[in-house]
Every structure is written in C-alpha cells, then in structure tokens.
C-alpha cells in the first residue's frame, strides 16, 4: 500500500512546498521544523491503519472505553537526515520504542554506488509494529539494507516506511524486496539523476537540516 499525502489538499502541501523551495531552505531551522510537521501529519495518517484494542480508563466521573494501539510500536530512523521527521513522529507515537541506524553511500570513481550500514541500535522487533523514517527514498537501496538489518533483531508484525519525498523507482524496488512494507509519503517524484538524486526532489535533507558534511 502507498499513501501519497500530496494527492489530496491539506496543510501538508504547504510544508512540502517550503521544503522544496531553494530560498526557504536557507533557513535551516524552518527546514527542520517542516520535516517535523510532515512527520506528525504522516504519523497521524498512518495511525488510522494500525490494529487497535479496547481499554477501560477511569475518569473523575466514571469509566470510559477507548481504542488504543494493540501492538508495541518501534520508530526507526536512518541517521542523520531522518532525525527531524523522527522527532515529529515521536510526538504522535510518544509511547514508542526507538531504533537508530547509520547508513551511508560511497560514490566510486567508476560512477557506481555502494551502500554501507555501519551501526544499528534497536530493541527486539518480534511482533512489533516497525515504522521506518527516511525523508528521501531514491533508489531504495539504503532502505532495503536497513530493513534487512533491523529484522535480524526479530520479525515485526507489520512494517511501515515514511518519507517526505519518494521516487517511483525506489518504491517499486523496496516493494519487490519487501512486499509487506506499507509506504507513507509526502509526494512521489518520477525521475532520478545519474547519481541517484531525486528530481525535482528537495536536495540533501541531512545537509539542509544540519549543515554540510565534512569533506571525505
């Protein structure tokens, strides 16, 4: 399943517009805040698809029945770009456990790309609802490797991937590798450059949020 926020009018489109705008991007604080806002909105939309169970709660005047998530939720984030969206989603899923993964790509002189997953900190995922946050889903190679690394800690009951912008190529690749993943995205772009950057995209979310990486 793919949920595309931009297919319907909502305030989320304003945040997406500002995230893409090369002039507004110069305000690093606003860029991070807009990623957080988008994380909150996509978390809310995703929450409608979770499994729920009834719980009794005592109020000052009696007892009430409410529906709450039935399964433990684990929010996983690919460092460093995913941190702002993770923060927004964590405000909605404030009872969630958290996982953090370091994944980066190496561009070889030949033009080929290599993805390395270097660090994984995750609770056991057996039976949990896994929500993986990565603001840019381009080729899908990083997300594929990260999902493989995470499920080594246990088999989640369901897997959701959340991105601000995704490329159709990446969505199709991850769907083939992991057919049970559900996608929640702000927008879908159709083109990738030769270096696997999304067009029109919004640039490097990590650099725009936190500043340029140190030269290698």
Order of alpha helices (4+ residues) and beta strands (2+ residues): beta-alpha-alpha-beta-beta-beta-alpha-beta-beta-beta-beta-alpha-beta-alpha-beta-beta-beta-alpha
